[in-house]
């Protein structure tokens, strides 16, 4: 298990680098629409005036009343992830928290791979398994909102690709360098 813990640190670093590329460079602008200064200020003032607390809001909320159900059908609609207080644009605390999340995620991947290491002994099968779960988890998390809530596909596909890549690379690193090496047996995927 010690090798898996060390591998999880290495995988978390790789995930952090991939996350930086996808979310802290201009590449990130591919995933969302932007507003001009005046429009952003107007929306920000409207949010502050109408949303009472930090939370996620459906606007309109189709289950709140028959009137909002009609408004939902007519559009426009929005899902708003709202933080009433705001925070620094580059929040070091979020980076630390993100790295810890990457480590815990990599540790879970490592524990899962370690649990099957005696039965799935070849590198290719281990990576294939990790990659399939990475794609499946990312698909469930990011492709559901455009299907169920009619949110935009551009952002969903961008997040799907970024997260699938981060998870798959973590699995690859753990499978390649940090799992016990065993002679191949008759097991395969």
N, C-alpha and C positions, 0 to 999 in steps of 0.2 A: 504494500500500500504506500510505502514511502516514495517509491518511484512514481506512482500515480499522483501523489501530492506535488512532487517536483515538476512532473509533466503538466499538471494543471496550472502551475505558475507560468511555465513556458507557453502553454496554450492561451492563457489569459492575456499574456503580453501580445501574442499574435492576434488575438481577437481585438485587443485594444488598438493595435496598429491598423487593422482592417476597418474598425469602427471609425478611427480618426480619418482615414481616407474617404469613407462614405459620408461622414457627418460633420467633419470640421474643415473641409476644403470646399472650394466652389462647386465641386461635383454634387454636393447636397442640394444645390439650387434646382437640380433637375427634378426633384421630388415634390416641390410645392409651388403654389402660385404666390405672387407677391402683390403688395399694394404700394402706392405712392405715399409720401409723407402725410398729405392731407387726408387721404382715405384711411390710412392706418390710425391717425389721431382721432378721426370721427368714430371708427369702429371701437377703438379703445375707450373713448368716452362713453359710448353706448353700452359697452360691456360693464364698465364701472357703475353706470347708473341703473342697470337692470339685473345684474347677477349678484345675489346677496353674499355668496361665499365661494371659496375654492371648490371646484368639482367638475364633473363632466355633465354637460347639458345637451339634451336634444331639443332643438328649436325649429319648429314647434314640437311639442311632446304629444304624439298622436293618441296616447292612452290617457292623457290628462283630462280631456273634455271632447265633446263632439265638435266644438268650434276648432280646436287645435287639430283634430283629425282632418277636417276640411282644409285647414291651412296647410297641413302636411302634404295633402294631395295636390294642392295648387302650387306649392313651392314659393320661394326658395326654402330649403331646409339646411340645417347645419348641425354638426356634432362639434361642440366646443369643449376643448380641454382647457379649463380656466384656472389661473392662479391669481387670486385677488391681490397678493402682495408683490408679485414680481420677484426677480432675482437678477444677479449679475449675468451679463451675456456670456461670459466665460467663467463658469462657476467651478472652482477647484474642488469643492466638496462633491459636486456631481461627478467629476472625473474620478475621484477616489471611490465613491460609491459604485460607479460603473465598473471600475476595475475589480472591486470586490465581487460584484455580480458576475463578471466574466469568470473569475476564479471559481466561484461556487458552481457556476454552470459547467465549466470544464471539469471540475471535480466530480460532478454528477455523471458526466459523459464517461470519465475515467472509471468510475465505480461500476457503471453499467458494462463497459468493455471488459473490465477486470472480472466481472461476474460470469462472463462467457468465454474468457480467455482459454480455459482448458478444452472447450468444445469447438471454438472457432479459432483455429491456430494460425491460419495463414493471413498475412498482411492484407492482401486484396479483399478477402471476405470481411475482415474487421473494418476496413475503410469503407467498403460498400455499405455495410450495415450502418455505420456512423453517418455516412452521407445521406442514406435514405431517410433516417430519422431526422437529420437536419432539415432536409427539404420538407418532410411531412410536418414537422413542428412549425416551420416558418410559413408553410401554406395555411395551416389552421389559424395561426395568429394573424396573418396579414391579408389573406385573400378572402376571409369571411366578411369584413366590413363592406367592401364594395358589392358583394353579393347580397348581404342581408340589409344593409343600411344605405345602399346607393351612394357611398362615398366614392372618391375619385380613384381610378385604377392606377394612375401614374404613381402616386405616393405609395399605394399598396404594393405594386410590383417592385418599386425601388427598395422598400423595406424588406420585402420577401427575399430579394436577391442578396441584400447586405447581410441579413441575419442568417440565411441559409449558408452563405459563404463563411461567415464567422464560425458557425457551429460545425460545418464540415471540416474546416481547417483545424479546429480544436480536436475533433475526432481523429483526423489524419495524424496530427502531431503525437497524440497519445498512443494511437495504434502503432505508429512507426517506431517510436523511440522509448516509450515508457511502459509498455506491457511486457509481461514475461515472454521470452522467446521459447517456443516449443517446436519440436519437430512436427511437421505437417502429418496429420492423420487423415482419416477418411471424411472428416467434417468439411462442409462447405456450404455456402448460401445458394 
